Amino acid sequence: MNDTLAHNSGIWRPFCLMIICALPALAWFGILDDASSGYVDTAFTGAGIVYGTARGINALVSVLQGTELDFVFVTAAVGEVLDPVNDLIERFSGVVLIALGSLALQKLLLGLVSHNLFNTLMTLLALASAWALWRGQRGLWITLLRYFLVAAFLRFSLGLVVLANSWVDNAFLLEADQQRHAAMEVFRGELRKANAFTGSGAPSSTEFAQVNTQIKQLETRQEGNRRARAALTPELAEAEKHLAVLISADRVTCTALTVSRHTCSAAVIEASNALEEKERLQKSLLREKASIKTEIDDLNDTLDCLRKRTRGENCGLARRLSDALSPAEFQAKIAQLEQGVEAFVANAINLLVSLLLKSIAIPIAFFLLLLKLARLNLSRLEDNGGG
């Protein structure tokens, strides 16, 4: 029995020492931090774009609600067609805000666990655990090991969860979500067209207030986007410079055009991945910039229409369309708008489910899985680590 214990101790002690040394080094180098933080930034920007589209649709629906058109032999209430959108869009915007809050919380926690104070604490626990293991003080070693592994779990679990979530997103969800968001943008364009030929009647002060509030919110987001892009520009330049220096110091077969695991060192691969993540974030911010501008333009058009209605004028093509369209053609346009509403509802629900999966459900599932694995490994190390 003693021989068996001694044998187990001889096997587990070097393994434990390797873990104790490797994890603090991994923490200080921050290999997981850049990739996980970059994905959260990209996901946050993408969810913000979706939220902005939803608010833009909400602004158009608010203007169209209750509007009635009188054509020859036809009276149509466009607002009735949009009732499903009006009910859904408020709930949609609220849930997207929850998703944004979850992503913001993940970003905050990633910053906390990657702070130098946390890394220092983890390093001190690693040194104390290694010393107790080397001295053969089993009771002290088990206690310090438990504290060290808890600190390591807190340090790395969120980063691993975010990276796993990013893999699921890129492999299964991202492409479909982009198509759904594009369909929402198409529907918003249809609403703009409807707004052009339904603008009539004096608007209420509430309509003006809603549009002005949304314009101010978008201008705030626009300024935040500008600052984020300005801060990212020097980071991109520094990342490109750092990658170029590493490539020049690497083997001859490693070039900027042929970065691969077969020809380049691990440092070059890591720097290349970090640069790609920053480039993806830059593209996401540029998409958000364009989306915000489109939303502001839409709302300014809506505000201009409200002012015209206040003066008793028709918006856009209202008079020409009323003269040019026959009742049958107008009914066809209303039917087309109804079909767009049905497609929007389906896309919005699917996109909402996907956002909840990516921002809440999948991270929680991966976290619970990691927690279970950590408990199993902790028990195994405690049983075998002290020999």
N, C-alpha and C positions, 0 to 999 in steps of 0.2 A: 504493500500500500504506500509506504513512504517513497519507494522507488518510483511509483506511478506519479505521485505528487511532484516529486523532484523533476521528473520528465516533463510534466505539464508546465511547471514553472519555467523550465528551460525553453519551452516553445513559446509561451505567452509573454514572457518578460521582454524579449526583443521586439515583439509585435506591439506591445503596449507602449514601449519607449518610442517606436517609430511613429505611432499615432500622436503621442504627446508632443513630439517635435514637429511633425508635419502640419498639424492643424493651426498652431499659432503662425507658422510661416505663411500658410495659405491666407490667413486673416490679414497679415501685414501687407502682403503683395496685392490684396484686393482683387484677385482674379475673377471672382464671381460678381463683385460689386458693380463694375462698369456695365456688364452685360445685362444684369437684372435691373439696374436703375434705368438703363437706356430703354428697355422694353416697357417699363412702367411709364416713362415719359411719352413714348410713342402711343401706348394704349390710352393714356390720359388725353393726349391731343386728338386721337381718333374719336373718342367718346365725346369730347367737346365739340367736334365738328358735327356729330350726329345730333347733339343737344341743340346746337345752333340751327340746324335744318328744321328740327321739330318746332323751335320757337318761331322760325320764319313762317312755317305752315300755319302755326297757331295765329300769327298776326293776320295772315290772309283770310283764314276762316272767320276770325272775329269781325273783319270788315264785311265779309259775304253773308254772315248770319243774318237772317231776317230780310234779306233783299228780295224783292219781287220784281218780275219783269212782265210787262203787258205787251204782248204781240197780238197780231190779228188772230182772233179765235184761240189764243193761248195765254194762260196766266201761269207762271212757274215761280215757285219759291225755291231759289237756289240753296238757301240755308237749310231747307229740309233734307236735301241731298247730302249735305255735309254734317248732319247730326252725328253719324258714327265717328267721323273724324274729330268733331268737337269733344265728344266724350272720351275718346281714346288718347288724344294728343296731350291732355293735361296729365293723365296718369302716366303716359309714356315719358313726358318730361320729368316728372317726379322720380320715376324709377331710374332714369339716366343720371339724375343728380345723386342718387344713392350709389350707383356704379362709380361715378366720379369721386364721391367721398371715399369709397373703398380704395380706389387707386391712389388717392391723395394720402390715405392712411398708410398704405404699403410703402409709398415713397418716403414718408416721414420715418417709419420704422426702419427701413433700409438705411437711412442716414444715421439713426441712433445706434444700431448694432454695428455699423462699420466705423464708428468714431474711434479715435486713437485711445480714449480712456477705456473703452470696452476691450480693445485689442490688448492693452496693457494688463488689464485684469486677467484676461485669458492667458496671457504669457506667464504671469506670476503664478497662477494656479498650475500651469503646465510644469514650471520649474519645481514647484513644491511637490507635485505628484511624482515627477521623475526622481527627485531626491529621496522621497519615501520609498519608492519602488526599489531604488538602488540599495538603500539601506536595509531592505527586507522587513520594514515595519508594516505588516499586513493591515492592521486596524487603521492606522493613519492613512495608508495608501488607498484603502477602499473609500474612506471618507473624502479625501482630496480628489480621487478619481471621479466620484459622483459629482462633486461641485464643478470639476473641470468639464465633464461631459455635458452637464446642464448648460454651462457657459458656451460650450462649443455648439450645442443645439440651438441656443438662442442666436448665436452669431451667424450660423450658416443656414438654418432651416428656411427662413424667409427667402433668401436668395435662391436656394434650390427650388423652392415652391414656385417662385416667379419664373425661373428658367424652364421648369417643367410646364408651367402654364403657357409660356411663350411657344414651346414646341407644339402643344396641342392647338393653340390658336393658329399658328402658321400652317400646320399640317391639315387641319380639318375645318376651321371656322372663318379665317380671314377673307379668303376669296369670296365666299358666299355673302359675308357681311358687306363687303365692298359693293357687290352687285345689288344687295338690298338697299344700301344707302343711295346708290345711283338711281334706283327706282324711286326712292323718296324725293330726290332732286327733280326727277321728271314730273312727278306729281305736283311738286311745288310750282313748276313751270306751267302746268295745266291750270293751277289755281290763279296764277298771274294773268293768264289769258281770260279766265272767267271773270276776274276782277275788272278787266278792261272793258267788258261789255255789260257788266251788271252794276256799275257805279252810278247810283242815282239816289235821290233823297238826301235830306240834311243829316249829317252824322251827329252823333252825340259826343259830349265832352269826354265820356269814358273811352270812346274809340281813339280820340286824340291822345289821351293820357297813356293808354296801352302801347300805342305805337312809339311815342316819345320815350317811354320807359325802356322799351326793348332796344331802341337805338342807342340810348346811353349805356345799357349793359353791353351791347356789342362793341361800342367804342372803348369800353374798359378792357374787354377781351382783346381787341385789336392792339391796344397799347401793351398788354401783357405779351402778346405774340411778338410784337416788335422787339421788346426787351429780351425775350428768350432767343430770338434769332441773332440779336446783337451779341449776346453772351456766348452763343454757340460758335460764332465765326472764328474767334481766336482759338477756341478749343479744337476746332477742326484743323486749323493751320498747325497747331502744336502737335496734334495726333499725326498729321501727314509728315511733319518734320521728324517726329520720333520714329515712325515706321521707316522712313528713308534712311535714317542713321543705323537702325538695326539691320536693315537689308544690306547696306554697304559693309557692315561688319560681319555678315553671315557668309556662308559658303558661296562660291562662284555661281552655282546652279540656282540660287535664290534671287529672283528679280521681282520688281514691282508688278510685272505682268504675269508672273508664274508663281505666285505665292501658294504653296501647298504644304501639307504635312510631310510629303516625301522629300522635298527639296529645301525646306526652311526649318529653322529652329523653333522651339516652342514659344520663345519670346516674340519672334516675328509673327507667328500665327495669332498670338494673343493681341499684339498691337494692331494687326490687320482686322481682327474681329471688332476691336474697340472702335477703329476708324469707321468700319461699315455700320456699326450701330449709331454713331454720331451722324453719318450721312443719311441713314434712314430717318432719324429724328428731324434732320433738316428738311427732308422732303415732306415729312408729316406736317411740320410747321408751315411750310409753304402752301400745302393744301389747305391748312386751316386759314391762312391769310386770305387765300382766294375765296374760300367759303364765307368768311366774315364779310369780305367786301361785297359779295353777291347778296348776302342777307341785308346789309345796310342799304344797298341800292334798291332792293325790293321794298324795304320799309320806307325809304324816301319817296319811292313811287307811290306807295300807299298813302303816305302823308300828303303828297301833292294831290292825289285823288280826293282825299277828304277835304282839302281846302277848296277844290273845284266844286264839290258837292255843297259846301257851305255857301258858295256864291250862286248856287242853283244851276251849275253847269254839269254836263255829263263827262264822265271819265273816258279818256282814250277813244275807242272806236264805238262807243255805245250807240250814237246816233246812226253812224254808217251801217253798223251791223243790224240795227233794228229795221233800217230801210232795205238792206240787201238780203237778209235771210228770210226764207219762207218759214211758216210754222213747222213744217216737216223737218226742215234743216235745223231749226232751232231745237226741236225735240231730239234730234239725233245728237246734237252737241250736249244736251243735258244727259242723255243716255251714256255718252262717252265719258262724261264726268262721273257718273254713277259707277261705271266700270273701273275708273281710276280710283275711286274711293274703296271699292272692294279689294283691288290689288294693294292699295296703300295699307289697309287694315291688316292684310295677311303679312306683308313685308314688315310692318312695324312690330307686330307680335313676335315674329321670328327673330328680328333683330334685337328686340328687348330680351328675349330668352337667351340669346347668344351673349349679350352684354352681361347679364346676370351670371351666366356660367363662367365667363372669363374673369370677371371682377370679384366674384364671391364664391360660387359653388365649387369650381375646380380648385382654386387655392385652398379652400378649407379641406377638401378631400385629400389633396396632396399633403397638407400639413398633418392631418390625422394619420395618414400612412407613414410619414416620416416619424411621427411621435411613437407609433407602435414599434417601428423598426429600432428606434433609439432605445426604447425600454428593453426590447429583447437583447440588443447588443450590450446594454449596460449590465443586465443580469448575467450574461455570459462572461463578460470581463470580470465582474465581481467574483464569480464562481471559480474562474481559472487564473485571474491575473496575479493573485498573491501567492499561488502555489502552496 
